[in-house]
């Protein structure tokens, strides 16, 4: 499975008054990491939209497991992997590492969607096999 990595330096504004990361920021970083993971596989969102006619991959479920806090000035690395593909859905796992320490695990279930025929909404979109194949490689 392809695993991509993003490095983040935690800013003052990412933290609460106790100088630890305010938890919604992890979900913001995980969302950006999912988009970056598609780009690392050679499929940035504009190409995904242009070649397959999808409009995105909204989240239908998310959760996190917090192990140790991170604070202002920490450099963390988010490792992102798609661990499972369904017909139109996929599961993403994120590991936020502070050095060798696993700080946070994030989990997302997303669905590839396209505009409904005739307008007026979205419909799930079957993930093409060639898209799935892009995520079977090595670490980036």
C-alpha positions as CSV (number, residue, x, y, z in Angstrom):
1,X,0.0,0.0,0.0
2,X,1.2,3.5,-0.8
3,X,2.0,5.6,2.2
4,X,2.6,9.3,1.8
5,X,4.0,11.7,4.4
6,X,3.5,15.4,5.2
7,X,5.5,17.4,7.7
8,X,3.8,20.1,9.8
9,X,5.3,22.5,12.3
10,X,2.7,23.4,14.8
11,X,1.9,27.1,15.0
12,X,0.9,29.1,18.0
13,X,-2.6,29.5,16.4
14,X,-3.1,25.7,16.3
15,X,-3.0,25.5,20.1
16,X,-5.4,26.2,22.9
17,X,-4.5,28.2,26.0
18,X,-2.8,25.1,27.5
19,X,-0.4,25.2,24.5
20,X,-1.6,21.9,23.1
21,X,-3.1,21.4,19.7
22,X,-6.8,22.2,19.6
23,X,-8.3,18.9,18.4
24,X,-10.2,20.1,15.3
25,X,-6.9,21.0,13.8
26,X,-5.9,17.4,13.6
27,X,-9.0,16.7,11.4
28,X,-8.1,19.7,9.2
29,X,-4.6,18.3,8.8
30,X,-6.0,14.8,8.1
31,X,-8.3,16.2,5.4
32,X,-5.4,18.0,3.7
33,X,-3.3,14.8,4.0
34,X,-5.9,12.8,2.1
35,X,-5.9,15.3,-0.8
36,X,-2.0,15.3,-0.7
37,X,-2.1,11.5,-0.7
38,X,-4.1,11.5,-4.0
39,X,-1.6,14.0,-5.4
40,X,1.3,11.8,-4.3
41,X,-0.3,8.9,-6.2
42,X,-0.4,11.1,-9.3
43,X,-4.0,12.0,-9.0
44,X,-4.4,15.6,-7.7
45,X,-8.0,16.7,-7.3
46,X,-8.1,18.8,-10.6
47,X,-6.9,15.7,-12.5
48,X,-9.4,13.5,-10.7
49,X,-12.2,15.9,-11.6
50,X,-11.1,16.4,-15.2
51,X,-10.4,12.7,-16.1
52,X,-13.2,11.0,-14.1
53,X,-15.9,13.6,-13.7
54,X,-16.0,13.3,-10.0
55,X,-16.6,16.3,-7.8
56,X,-14.7,15.1,-4.7
57,X,-14.6,12.5,-2.0
58,X,-16.7,13.7,1.0
59,X,-16.3,12.2,4.4
60,X,-19.0,9.9,5.7
61,X,-17.3,8.8,8.9
62,X,-14.3,10.0,10.9
63,X,-12.7,9.4,14.3
64,X,-9.4,9.8,16.0
65,X,-7.4,8.2,18.8
66,X,-5.3,10.6,20.8
67,X,-2.2,9.1,22.5
68,X,0.0,12.1,23.4
69,X,-0.5,15.8,23.0
70,X,1.5,18.0,20.6
71,X,2.3,21.6,21.3
72,X,3.5,24.9,19.7
73,X,6.8,24.4,17.9
74,X,6.6,20.6,17.5
75,X,7.4,19.2,14.1
76,X,5.1,16.3,13.3
77,X,4.8,13.9,10.4
78,X,1.5,12.6,9.1
79,X,1.7,9.2,7.4
80,X,-1.4,8.6,5.2
81,X,-2.5,5.2,3.7
82,X,-5.7,4.1,2.0
83,X,-6.2,0.7,3.7
84,X,-9.4,-0.5,2.0
85,X,-11.4,0.2,-1.2
86,X,-15.0,-0.6,-1.6
87,X,-17.1,0.0,-4.7
88,X,-17.3,3.7,-4.3
89,X,-15.9,4.2,-0.8
90,X,-12.4,4.0,0.7
91,X,-10.9,4.0,4.2
92,X,-8.0,6.3,5.0
93,X,-5.7,5.9,8.1
94,X,-3.4,8.7,9.3
95,X,-0.6,8.3,11.8
96,X,0.6,11.6,13.3
97,X,4.1,11.0,14.6
98,X,6.1,13.2,16.9
99,X,9.5,11.9,16.4
100,X,9.3,8.1,17.0
101,X,6.1,8.6,19.1
102,X,2.7,7.9,17.7
103,X,0.7,11.0,18.9
104,X,-2.6,10.6,17.1
105,X,-4.3,8.1,14.8
106,X,-7.0,9.3,12.4
107,X,-9.6,7.3,10.5
108,X,-11.8,8.4,7.7
109,X,-14.4,6.7,5.5
110,X,-14.9,8.6,2.2
111,X,-17.0,8.2,-0.9
112,X,-16.1,9.2,-4.4
113,X,-19.0,11.2,-5.8
114,X,-20.1,12.7,-9.1
115,X,-23.0,15.0,-10.0
116,X,-26.3,13.2,-10.4
117,X,-27.6,12.8,-13.9
118,X,-30.1,15.6,-14.5
119,X,-28.5,17.7,-11.8
120,X,-29.8,18.2,-8.3
121,X,-27.3,16.4,-6.2
122,X,-24.6,13.9,-5.9
123,X,-24.3,10.2,-6.5
124,X,-21.6,7.7,-5.5
125,X,-19.1,6.9,-8.2
126,X,-17.5,3.5,-8.6
127,X,-13.8,3.8,-8.1
128,X,-12.0,2.8,-11.3
129,X,-9.5,-0.1,-11.0
130,X,-6.8,2.1,-12.4
131,X,-7.3,4.6,-9.6
132,X,-7.1,1.8,-7.0
133,X,-3.9,0.6,-8.6
134,X,-2.2,3.9,-8.1
135,X,-2.4,3.3,-4.3
136,X,-0.7,-0.1,-4.3
137,X,2.9,1.3,-4.5
138,X,5.6,2.1,-2.0
139,X,6.2,5.0,0.4
140,X,6.4,8.5,-1.0
